[in-house]
Amino acid sequence: MKYSRTYQGIIWTNHALERLKARKIPQEYTWKTFRYPDSSKQGHESGSHEFVKQIDQYKITVIAKQNDKKEWLILSAWIDPPLEGSVYLKDQYQDRDSVMMWLFRTILRMFQKK
């Protein structure tokens, strides 16, 4: 998948492009979410906006803001549920495995103490 620093007249930060690549989100999905959102609201950071769109079974969220020249910058994006093979999905399973290992060790220690 090819990603562009300027796509459809919008500027994409390095952070946003890294997130798209890691999460395997097509840049077109992110652009469609920004351009034609189902909903939008103020973001958590000053001047930022959150755009949300349902595309097929996926909910895409995009964070964007305008710079001093009033140009839009895409800051970050994510997709729910995560796409197969994405870093986010791998991290999610790794976290679950870590919890399962912690639980297993805790139970094992309980039996060893007796």
Residue pairs with C-beta under 8 A, 6 or more apart in sequence:
1 21
1 24
1 26
1 27
3 12
3 17
3 20
3 21
3 27
4 12
4 27
5 11
5 12
5 17
6 12
7 27
7 31
8 31
8 35
10 31
10 34
10 64
10 72
10 73
10 74
11 67
11 71
11 72
11 73
11 74
12 20
12 27
12 73
12 74
13 73
13 74
13 75
13 76
15 75
15 76
16 30
16 74
16 75
16 76
16 77
19 25
19 76
19 77
19 78
20 26
20 27
20 30
20 77
22 86
22 87
22 88
23 77
23 78
23 79
23 82
23 83
23 86
23 87
23 88
24 83
24 84
24 85
24 86
25 60
25 77
25 78
25 79
25 83
29 55
29 58
29 60
29 79
30 60
30 62
30 74
30 77
32 53
32 55
32 60
33 51
33 52
33 53
33 55
33 60
33 61
33 62
33 77
34 51
34 62
34 64
34 72
34 74
36 53
37 51
37 52
37 53
37 62
38 52
38 53
38 54
39 51
39 52
40 49
40 50
40 51
40 52
41 49
41 50
42 48
42 49
42 50
43 49
43 50
43 63
43 65
45 63
45 65
47 65
47 66
48 63
48 64
48 65
48 75
49 63
49 64
49 65
50 61
50 62
50 63
51 61
51 62
51 63
51 64
52 59
52 60
52 61
52 62
53 59
53 60
54 60
57 81
58 79
58 80
58 81
58 83
59 79
59 80
60 77
60 78
60 79
61 77
61 78
61 79
61 80
62 74
62 76
62 77
63 74
63 75
63 76
63 77
64 72
64 73
64 74
64 75
65 72
65 73
65 75
66 72
66 73
67 73
78 88
79 86
82 88
82 89
82 92
83 89
